[in-house]
Structure formats: C-alpha cells, structure tokens
Amino acid sequence: MSSTFSQQPGTLNFVFSRGDDFSTLVDFSPISMAGYIVSASMHSLVTGNEVQPLTVVFVSAQDGRVNVSLTDAQTAALARGTYGWQMRWTENNATRTALTGVVEVL
C-alpha cells in the first residue's frame, strides 16, 4: 500500500473596490496554528513583484483562524486590475505556501 502527501496550496480569490476596507476570515480548523508565523501579500501577475503586503492577524491561533485585511487607504493606492496573492506560514523553521489566488480590484 502506498500513501501520498500533498503540499499543494489551496485557492481563495478576492474581489473588492478601490477605497474600501477589505477584510476576510480564513479558517484552517481543525489545524492549530499556535506557534505559526503567517504572512500574505499581493503581487503583479506580470512581473511577480510584490505590490501590497496584506495584514494578517490571528483571530484564534489555537483554532486555526486568521483575518486578512487591507485598509481603505491601502486599497485606494492600488490600480484597478487583477493581481495574484499568496499566504505563507512558517512553523518549526519550515515555510510553505498555504493559499494562493487572484485579487480583482474594481
């Protein structure tokens, strides 16, 4: 018998309007994220360069729930268009991409 293990990230897409606050809860339960470091950022789909870091705050690390957000000033500074984004987490000195997707800025 063989078993497999996949580290392929999940996909989550966002749409928001320039100048609006953006916030969404991401729930990884039943994974406890106690001790994890989590970061997220938006990037250009053309160059791959980061265009905007996202704020990531634990709602409950024990329950695996984090909030991802941007302020109205941050979204107003973005040009309308489509971007990529990713969330990465680090635990025990191992970093991996947990989520990726596209962000549509209206």
N, CA, C and O atoms as CSV, one atom per row, in Angstrom:
chain,resi,resn,atom,element,x,y,z
A,1,MET,N,N,0.851,-1.160,0.000
A,1,MET,CA,C,0.000,0.000,0.000
A,1,MET,C,C,0.903,1.232,0.000
A,1,MET,O,O,1.900,1.286,0.721
A,2,SER,N,N,0.541,2.213,-0.815
A,2,SER,CA,C,1.303,3.460,-0.812
A,2,SER,C,C,0.394,4.596,-0.366
A,2,SER,O,O,-0.823,4.548,-0.544
A,3,SER,N,N,0.996,5.592,0.202
A,3,SER,CA,C,0.237,6.758,0.627
A,3,SER,C,C,0.851,7.990,-0.024
A,3,SER,O,O,2.012,7.991,-0.432
A,4,THR,N,N,0.049,9.027,-0.107
A,4,THR,CA,C,0.543,10.267,-0.701
A,4,THR,C,C,0.322,11.418,0.258
A,4,THR,O,O,-0.537,11.375,1.138
A,5,PHE,N,N,1.118,12.437,0.059
A,5,PHE,CA,C,1.010,13.652,0.857
A,5,PHE,C,C,1.147,14.818,-0.105
A,5,PHE,O,O,2.089,14.867,-0.896
A,6,SER,N,N,0.222,15.748,-0.043
A,6,SER,CA,C,0.252,16.899,-0.942
A,6,SER,C,C,0.465,18.177,-0.152
A,6,SER,O,O,-0.199,18.413,0.856
A,7,GLN,N,N,1.392,18.995,-0.614
A,7,GLN,CA,C,1.605,20.313,-0.038
A,7,GLN,C,C,1.102,21.391,-0.977
A,7,GLN,O,O,1.488,22.554,-0.859
A,8,GLN,N,N,0.245,21.011,-1.904
A,8,GLN,CA,C,-0.298,21.985,-2.846
A,8,GLN,C,C,-1.183,22.974,-2.094
A,8,GLN,O,O,-2.058,22.564,-1.331
A,9,PRO,N,N,-0.963,24.284,-2.303
A,9,PRO,CA,C,-1.766,25.271,-1.578
A,9,PRO,C,C,-3.219,25.281,-2.042
A,9,PRO,O,O,-3.534,24.904,-3.171
A,10,GLY,N,N,-4.090,25.720,-1.144
A,10,GLY,CA,C,-5.480,25.925,-1.508
A,10,GLY,C,C,-5.628,27.193,-2.325
A,10,GLY,O,O,-4.684,27.975,-2.444
A,11,THR,N,N,-6.818,27.400,-2.892
A,11,THR,CA,C,-7.088,28.582,-3.702
A,11,THR,C,C,-8.211,29.386,-3.080
A,11,THR,O,O,-9.244,28.837,-2.696
A,12,LEU,N,N,-8.003,30.698,-2.981
A,12,LEU,CA,C,-9.020,31.610,-2.482
A,12,LEU,C,C,-8.884,32.907,-3.263
A,12,LEU,O,O,-7.818,33.522,-3.261
A,13,ASN,N,N,-9.958,33.330,-3.933
A,13,ASN,CA,C,-9.955,34.545,-4.739
A,13,ASN,C,C,-10.736,35.646,-4.036
A,13,ASN,O,O,-11.698,35.374,-3.318
A,14,PHE,N,N,-10.313,36.903,-4.246
A,14,PHE,CA,C,-10.949,38.068,-3.635
A,14,PHE,C,C,-11.372,39.052,-4.713
A,14,PHE,O,O,-10.758,39.123,-5.778
A,15,VAL,N,N,-12.426,39.813,-4.430
A,15,VAL,CA,C,-12.823,40.961,-5.243
A,15,VAL,C,C,-13.196,42.084,-4.289
A,15,VAL,O,O,-13.967,41.875,-3.352
A,16,PHE,N,N,-12.651,43.278,-4.522
A,16,PHE,CA,C,-13.047,44.438,-3.724
A,16,PHE,C,C,-12.868,45.709,-4.547
A,16,PHE,O,O,-12.187,45.708,-5.573
A,17,SER,N,N,-13.487,46.788,-4.085
A,17,SER,CA,C,-13.412,48.079,-4.763
A,17,SER,C,C,-12.307,48.934,-4.158
A,17,SER,O,O,-12.084,48.916,-2.948
A,18,ARG,N,N,-11.620,49.683,-5.016
A,18,ARG,CA,C,-10.612,50.636,-4.542
A,18,ARG,C,C,-11.251,51.574,-3.536
A,18,ARG,O,O,-12.392,51.999,-3.718
A,19,GLY,N,N,-10.532,51.899,-2.486
A,19,GLY,CA,C,-11.014,52.839,-1.491
A,19,GLY,C,C,-11.888,52.231,-0.409
A,19,GLY,O,O,-12.278,52.922,0.532
A,20,ASP,N,N,-12.202,50.946,-0.529
A,20,ASP,CA,C,-12.987,50.252,0.503
A,20,ASP,C,C,-12.055,49.496,1.441
A,20,ASP,O,O,-10.993,49.029,1.031
A,21,ASP,N,N,-12.461,49.379,2.709
A,21,ASP,CA,C,-11.771,48.464,3.603
A,21,ASP,C,C,-12.044,47.045,3.111
A,21,ASP,O,O,-13.136,46.748,2.627
A,22,PHE,N,N,-11.045,46.171,3.238
A,22,PHE,CA,C,-11.202,44.770,2.869
A,22,PHE,C,C,-10.792,43.922,4.058
A,22,PHE,O,O,-9.754,44.167,4.672
A,23,SER,N,N,-11.603,42.927,4.384
A,23,SER,CA,C,-11.295,42.029,5.492
A,23,SER,C,C,-12.017,40.710,5.266
A,23,SER,O,O,-13.188,40.688,4.886
A,24,THR,N,N,-11.312,39.615,5.500
A,24,THR,CA,C,-11.948,38.305,5.407
A,24,THR,C,C,-11.321,37.344,6.412
A,24,THR,O,O,-10.120,37.391,6.676
A,25,LEU,N,N,-12.149,36.484,6.959
A,25,LEU,CA,C,-11.701,35.461,7.897
A,25,LEU,C,C,-11.313,34.215,7.108
A,25,LEU,O,O,-12.070,33.747,6.259
A,26,VAL,N,N,-10.132,33.686,7.394
A,26,VAL,CA,C,-9.673,32.438,6.777
A,26,VAL,C,C,-9.589,31.406,7.895
A,26,VAL,O,O,-8.907,31.610,8.900
A,27,ASP,N,N,-10.286,30.309,7.702
A,27,ASP,CA,C,-10.423,29.289,8.741
A,27,ASP,C,C,-9.701,28.008,8.320
A,27,ASP,O,O,-10.126,27.325,7.388
A,28,PHE,N,N,-8.618,27.694,9.007
A,28,PHE,CA,C,-7.854,26.479,8.730
A,28,PHE,C,C,-8.198,25.353,9.699
A,28,PHE,O,O,-7.518,24.327,9.712
A,29,SER,N,N,-9.249,25.526,10.514
A,29,SER,CA,C,-9.578,24.497,11.501
A,29,SER,C,C,-9.810,23.163,10.797
A,29,SER,O,O,-10.386,23.138,9.709
A,30,PRO,N,N,-9.385,22.084,11.377
A,30,PRO,CA,C,-9.004,21.869,12.765
A,30,PRO,C,C,-7.505,22.025,13.037
A,30,PRO,O,O,-7.016,21.522,14.049
A,31,ILE,N,N,-6.766,22.710,12.159
A,31,ILE,CA,C,-5.329,22.896,12.377
A,31,ILE,C,C,-5.105,23.943,13.462
A,31,ILE,O,O,-5.591,25.068,13.348
A,32,SER,N,N,-4.388,23.589,14.490
A,32,SER,CA,C,-3.963,24.576,15.471
A,32,SER,C,C,-2.751,25.294,14.895
A,32,SER,O,O,-1.788,24.655,14.471
A,33,MET,N,N,-2.801,26.625,14.879
A,33,MET,CA,C,-1.705,27.407,14.328
A,33,MET,C,C,-0.888,28.073,15.435
A,33,MET,O,O,-0.151,29.027,15.186
A,34,ALA,N,N,-1.026,27.564,16.647
A,34,ALA,CA,C,-0.216,28.070,17.754
A,34,ALA,C,C,1.256,27.871,17.397
A,34,ALA,O,O,1.667,26.765,17.048
A,35,GLY,N,N,2.038,28.926,17.484
A,35,GLY,CA,C,3.451,28.862,17.140
A,35,GLY,C,C,3.761,29.156,15.682
A,35,GLY,O,O,4.932,29.207,15.306
A,36,TYR,N,N,2.745,29.352,14.851
A,36,TYR,CA,C,2.956,29.655,13.445
A,36,TYR,C,C,3.233,31.153,13.267
A,36,TYR,O,O,2.775,31.977,14.059
A,37,ILE,N,N,3.971,31.483,12.238
A,37,ILE,CA,C,4.120,32.849,11.748
A,37,ILE,C,C,3.463,32.867,10.372
A,37,ILE,O,O,3.778,32.036,9.520
A,38,VAL,N,N,2.545,33.821,10.153
A,38,VAL,CA,C,1.786,33.861,8.901
A,38,VAL,C,C,1.976,35.214,8.235
A,38,VAL,O,O,1.941,36.248,8.903
A,39,SER,N,N,2.176,35.214,6.921
A,39,SER,CA,C,2.284,36.447,6.155
A,39,SER,C,C,1.524,36.284,4.845
A,39,SER,O,O,1.299,35.168,4.376
A,40,ALA,N,N,1.131,37.417,4.262
A,40,ALA,CA,C,0.413,37.389,2.990
A,40,ALA,C,C,0.740,38.646,2.206
A,40,ALA,O,O,1.017,39.696,2.786
A,41,SER,N,N,0.706,38.534,0.888
A,41,SER,CA,C,0.976,39.697,0.049
A,41,SER,C,C,0.325,39.538,-1.320
A,41,SER,O,O,0.050,38.430,-1.781
A,42,MET,N,N,0.091,40.687,-1.951
A,42,MET,CA,C,-0.394,40.736,-3.332
A,42,MET,C,C,0.803,40.980,-4.238
A,42,MET,O,O,1.761,41.649,-3.851
A,43,HIS,N,N,0.740,40.427,-5.456
A,43,HIS,CA,C,1.845,40.608,-6.393
A,43,HIS,C,C,1.319,40.805,-7.811
A,43,HIS,O,O,0.193,40.430,-8.138
A,44,SER,N,N,2.164,41.401,-8.637
A,44,SER,CA,C,1.844,41.593,-10.051
A,44,SER,C,C,1.835,40.244,-10.760
A,44,SER,O,O,2.743,39.433,-10.576
A,45,LEU,N,N,0.813,40.010,-11.563
A,45,LEU,CA,C,0.765,38.772,-12.351
A,45,LEU,C,C,1.739,38.826,-13.523
A,45,LEU,O,O,2.070,37.789,-14.098
A,46,VAL,N,N,2.203,40.022,-13.884
A,46,VAL,CA,C,3.135,40.191,-14.993
A,46,VAL,C,C,4.574,40.002,-14.532
A,46,VAL,O,O,5.324,39.221,-15.117
A,47,THR,N,N,4.959,40.727,-13.469
A,47,THR,CA,C,6.358,40.698,-13.035
A,47,THR,C,C,6.612,39.781,-11.849
A,47,THR,O,O,7.741,39.346,-11.629
A,48,GLY,N,N,5.560,39.485,-11.082
A,48,GLY,CA,C,5.724,38.702,-9.855
A,48,GLY,C,C,6.161,39.532,-8.671
A,48,GLY,O,O,6.283,39.010,-7.563
A,49,ASN,N,N,6.402,40.828,-8.881
A,49,ASN,CA,C,6.844,41.707,-7.788
A,49,ASN,C,C,5.706,41.983,-6.822
A,49,ASN,O,O,4.550,42.117,-7.224
A,50,GLU,N,N,6.053,42.066,-5.529
A,50,GLU,CA,C,5.054,42.400,-4.513
A,50,GLU,C,C,4.559,43.827,-4.736
A,50,GLU,O,O,5.350,44.744,-4.959
A,51,VAL,N,N,3.232,44.000,-4.671
A,51,VAL,CA,C,2.650,45.339,-4.806
A,51,VAL,C,C,2.004,45.812,-3.510
A,51,VAL,O,O,1.849,47.015,-3.300
A,52,GLN,N,N,1.623,44.874,-2.632
A,52,GLN,CA,C,0.976,45.280,-1.387
A,52,GLN,C,C,1.006,44.127,-0.387
A,52,GLN,O,O,0.449,43.063,-0.662
A,53,PRO,N,N,1.651,44.319,0.779
A,53,PRO,CA,C,1.508,43.301,1.822
A,53,PRO,C,C,0.098,43.375,2.408
A,53,PRO,O,O,-0.493,44.452,2.475
A,54,LEU,N,N,-0.430,42.249,2.823
A,54,LEU,CA,C,-1.725,42.201,3.496
A,54,LEU,C,C,-1.485,42.039,4.993
A,54,LEU,O,O,-0.514,41.408,5.409
A,55,THR,N,N,-2.368,42.609,5.790
A,55,THR,CA,C,-2.275,42.455,7.239
A,55,THR,C,C,-2.911,41.122,7.611
A,55,THR,O,O,-4.039,40.831,7.213
A,56,VAL,N,N,-2.188,40.321,8.369
A,56,VAL,CA,C,-2.690,39.024,8.831
A,56,VAL,C,C,-2.656,39.032,10.353
A,56,VAL,O,O,-1.604,39.238,10.959
A,57,VAL,N,N,-3.823,38.805,10.971
A,57,VAL,CA,C,-3.936,38.803,12.429
A,57,VAL,C,C,-4.642,37.516,12.852
A,57,VAL,O,O,-5.666,37.143,12.280
A,58,PHE,N,N,-4.092,36.850,13.849
A,58,PHE,CA,C,-4.762,35.664,14.368
A,58,PHE,C,C,-6.029,36.064,15.107
A,58,PHE,O,O,-5.987,36.902,16.008
A,59,VAL,N,N,-7.144,35.473,14.733
A,59,VAL,CA,C,-8.390,35.585,15.488
A,59,VAL,C,C,-8.339,34.569,16.621
A,59,VAL,O,O,-8.706,34.859,17.759
A,60,SER,N,N,-7.871,33.366,16.276
A,60,SER,CA,C,-7.645,32.305,17.250
A,60,SER,C,C,-6.606,31.350,16.677
A,60,SER,O,O,-6.922,30.503,15.842
A,61,ALA,N,N,-5.369,31.495,17.131
A,61,ALA,CA,C,-4.314,30.610,16.645
A,61,ALA,C,C,-4.624,29.160,16.990
A,61,ALA,O,O,-4.397,28.265,16.176
A,62,GLN,N,N,-5.136,28.926,18.181
A,62,GLN,CA,C,-5.458,27.561,18.610
A,62,GLN,C,C,-6.481,26.905,17.692
A,62,GLN,O,O,-6.406,25.704,17.434
A,63,ASP,N,N,-7.442,27.692,17.196
A,63,ASP,CA,C,-8.491,27.157,16.323
A,63,ASP,C,C,-8.166,27.294,14.837
A,63,ASP,O,O,-8.968,26.893,13.994
A,64,GLY,N,N,-6.984,27.862,14.498
A,64,GLY,CA,C,-6.579,27.972,13.099
A,64,GLY,C,C,-7.326,29.035,12.314
A,64,GLY,O,O,-7.564,28.868,11.118
A,65,ARG,N,N,-7.702,30.133,12.974
A,65,ARG,CA,C,-8.456,31.197,12.292
A,65,ARG,C,C,-7.650,32.481,12.251
A,65,ARG,O,O,-7.178,32.968,13.279
A,66,VAL,N,N,-7.496,33.033,11.029
A,66,VAL,CA,C,-6.769,34.282,10.833
A,66,VAL,C,C,-7.624,35.249,10.021
A,66,VAL,O,O,-8.455,34.839,9.210
A,67,ASN,N,N,-7.404,36.529,10.253
A,67,ASN,CA,C,-8.083,37.561,9.481
A,67,ASN,C,C,-7.061,38.199,8.541
A,67,ASN,O,O,-5.947,38.529,8.949
A,68,VAL,N,N,-7.455,38.367,7.283
A,68,VAL,CA,C,-6.617,39.006,6.268
A,68,VAL,C,C,-7.304,40.309,5.896
A,68,VAL,O,O,-8.505,40.323,5.625
A,69,SER,N,N,-6.534,41.427,5.880
A,69,SER,CA,C,-7.194,42.706,5.627
A,69,SER,C,C,-6.293,43.722,4.951
A,69,SER,O,O,-5.070,43.592,4.918
A,70,LEU,N,N,-6.960,44.748,4.407
A,70,LEU,CA,C,-6.340,45.954,3.879
A,70,LEU,C,C,-7.195,47.124,4.313
A,70,LEU,O,O,-8.417,47.001,4.408
A,71,THR,N,N,-6.568,48.257,4.577
A,71,THR,CA,C,-7.328,49.453,4.923
A,71,THR,C,C,-7.839,50.127,3.655
A,71,THR,O,O,-7.414,49.805,2.545
A,72,ASP,N,N,-8.760,51.070,3.843
A,72,ASP,CA,C,-9.278,51.819,2.695
A,72,ASP,C,C,-8.159,52.595,1.998
A,72,ASP,O,O,-8.173,52.723,0.774
A,73,ALA,N,N,-7.197,53.111,2.753
A,73,ALA,CA,C,-6.074,53.831,2.149
A,73,ALA,C,C,-5.201,52.885,1.312
A,73,ALA,O,O,-4.721,53.266,0.245
A,74,GLN,N,N,-5.001,51.668,1.789
A,74,GLN,CA,C,-4.202,50.697,1.032
A,74,GLN,C,C,-4.899,50.294,-0.257
A,74,GLN,O,O,-4.247,50.197,-1.297
A,75,THR,N,N,-6.210,50.056,-0.218
A,75,THR,CA,C,-6.912,49.653,-1.439
A,75,THR,C,C,-7.025,50.822,-2.416
A,75,THR,O,O,-7.028,50.610,-3.629
A,76,ALA,N,N,-7.118,52.058,-1.903
A,76,ALA,CA,C,-7.183,53.233,-2.775
A,76,ALA,C,C,-5.874,53.427,-3.542
A,76,ALA,O,O,-5.881,53.974,-4.645
A,77,ALA,N,N,-4.765,52.987,-2.974
A,77,ALA,CA,C,-3.459,53.142,-3.614
A,77,ALA,C,C,-3.215,52.121,-4.724
A,77,ALA,O,O,-2.259,52.259,-5.487
A,78,LEU,N,N,-4.059,51.109,-4.823
A,78,LEU,CA,C,-3.902,50.078,-5.850
A,78,LEU,C,C,-4.572,50.517,-7.149
A,78,LEU,O,O,-5.635,51.139,-7.128
A,79,ALA,N,N,-3.957,50.197,-8.258
A,79,ALA,CA,C,-4.590,50.435,-9.559
A,79,ALA,C,C,-5.663,49.374,-9.787
A,79,ALA,O,O,-5.535,48.244,-9.316
A,80,ARG,N,N,-6.700,49.734,-10.498
A,80,ARG,CA,C,-7.710,48.738,-10.869
A,80,ARG,C,C,-7.036,47.649,-11.708
A,80,ARG,O,O,-6.153,47.928,-12.520
A,81,GLY,N,N,-7.463,46.428,-11.498
A,81,GLY,CA,C,-6.878,45.336,-12.269
A,81,GLY,C,C,-6.874,44.038,-11.488
A,81,GLY,O,O,-7.515,43.918,-10.444
A,82,THR,N,N,-6.146,43.078,-12.009
A,82,THR,CA,C,-6.076,41.743,-11.432
A,82,THR,C,C,-4.661,41.479,-10.935
A,82,THR,O,O,-3.682,41.724,-11.640
A,83,TYR,N,N,-4.574,40.984,-9.730
A,83,TYR,CA,C,-3.307,40.681,-9.079
A,83,TYR,C,C,-3.335,39.239,-8.586
A,83,TYR,O,O,-4.396,38.619,-8.515
A,84,GLY,N,N,-2.184,38.722,-8.254
A,84,GLY,CA,C,-2.102,37.455,-7.549
A,84,GLY,C,C,-1.895,37.738,-6.067
A,84,GLY,O,O,-1.533,38.851,-5.684
A,85,TRP,N,N,-2.124,36.731,-5.244
A,85,TRP,CA,C,-1.831,36.854,-3.819
A,85,TRP,C,C,-1.433,35.493,-3.294
A,85,TRP,O,O,-1.744,34.459,-3.886
A,86,GLN,N,N,-0.738,35.515,-2.167
A,86,GLN,CA,C,-0.380,34.260,-1.509
A,86,GLN,C,C,-0.283,34.464,-0.015
A,86,GLN,O,O,0.042,35.551,0.464
A,87,MET,N,N,-0.570,33.404,0.710
A,87,MET,CA,C,-0.386,33.373,2.157
A,87,MET,C,C,0.614,32.257,2.449
A,87,MET,O,O,0.493,31.135,1.957
A,88,ARG,N,N,1.602,32.607,3.264
A,88,ARG,CA,C,2.628,31.634,3.639
A,88,ARG,C,C,2.653,31.511,5.154
A,88,ARG,O,O,2.403,32.474,5.879
A,89,TRP,N,N,2.963,30.300,5.616
A,89,TRP,CA,C,3.109,30.131,7.052
A,89,TRP,C,C,4.425,29.426,7.341
A,89,TRP,O,O,4.930,28.642,6.538
A,90,THR,N,N,4.955,29.730,8.507
A,90,THR,CA,C,6.194,29.115,8.964
A,90,THR,C,C,5.926,28.476,10.313
A,90,THR,O,O,5.367,29.093,11.219
A,91,GLU,N,N,6.337,27.234,10.418
A,91,GLU,CA,C,6.222,26.501,11.671
A,91,GLU,C,C,7.447,25.609,11.791
A,91,GLU,O,O,7.790,24.886,10.855
A,92,ASN,N,N,8.102,25.661,12.937
A,92,ASN,CA,C,9.317,24.851,13.173
A,92,ASN,C,C,10.348,25.058,12.063
A,92,ASN,O,O,10.934,24.092,11.573
A,93,ASN,N,N,10.570,26.305,11.668
A,93,ASN,CA,C,11.548,26.682,10.637
A,93,ASN,C,C,11.247,26.132,9.251
A,93,ASN,O,O,12.122,26.158,8.386
A,94,ALA,N,N,10.046,25.639,9.016
A,94,ALA,CA,C,9.630,25.186,7.688
A,94,ALA,C,C,8.561,26.144,7.169
A,94,ALA,O,O,7.536,26.351,7.818
A,95,THR,N,N,8.806,26.724,5.996
A,95,THR,CA,C,7.873,27.670,5.396
A,95,THR,C,C,7.212,27.029,4.193
A,95,THR,O,O,7.863,26.361,3.389
A,96,ARG,N,N,5.888,27.245,4.081
A,96,ARG,CA,C,5.186,26.745,2.905
A,96,ARG,C,C,4.048,27.682,2.544
A,96,ARG,O,O,3.542,28.431,3.379
A,97,THR,N,N,3.663,27.622,1.290
A,97,THR,CA,C,2.546,28.414,0.804
A,97,THR,C,C,1.268,27.678,1.153
A,97,THR,O,O,1.074,26.526,0.765
A,98,ALA,N,N,0.386,28.364,1.901
A,98,ALA,CA,C,-0.875,27.755,2.347
A,98,ALA,C,C,-2.019,28.052,1.380
A,98,ALA,O,O,-2.837,27.177,1.096
A,99,LEU,N,N,-2.079,29.298,0.869
A,99,LEU,CA,C,-3.143,29.711,-0.043
A,99,LEU,C,C,-2.586,30.589,-1.147
A,99,LEU,O,O,-1.629,31.335,-0.938
A,100,THR,N,N,-3.188,30.498,-2.322
A,100,THR,CA,C,-2.907,31.391,-3.429
A,100,THR,C,C,-4.227,31.755,-4.089
A,100,THR,O,O,-5.253,31.130,-3.823
A,101,GLY,N,N,-4.201,32.748,-4.933
A,101,GLY,CA,C,-5.403,33.108,-5.676
A,101,GLY,C,C,-5.205,34.390,-6.446
A,101,GLY,O,O,-4.091,34.900,-6.563
A,102,VAL,N,N,-6.306,34.906,-6.972
A,102,VAL,CA,C,-6.295,36.173,-7.674
A,102,VAL,C,C,-7.119,37.184,-6.906
A,102,VAL,O,O,-8.065,36.837,-6.199
A,103,VAL,N,N,-6.741,38.443,-7.059
A,103,VAL,CA,C,-7.435,39.555,-6.435
A,103,VAL,C,C,-7.885,40.482,-7.552
A,103,VAL,O,O,-7.062,40.965,-8.329
A,104,GLU,N,N,-9.164,40.729,-7.636
A,104,GLU,CA,C,-9.704,41.659,-8.627
A,104,GLU,C,C,-10.014,42.954,-7.908
A,104,GLU,O,O,-10.847,42.983,-7.002
A,105,VAL,N,N,-9.336,44.043,-8.314
A,105,VAL,CA,C,-9.543,45.358,-7.725
A,105,VAL,C,C,-10.406,46.150,-8.696
A,105,VAL,O,O,-10.003,46.409,-9.830
A,106,LEU,N,N,-11.602,46.534,-8.242
A,106,LEU,CA,C,-12.559,47.252,-9.092
A,106,LEU,C,C,-12.421,48.747,-8.925
A,106,LEU,O,O,-13.146,49.510,-9.564
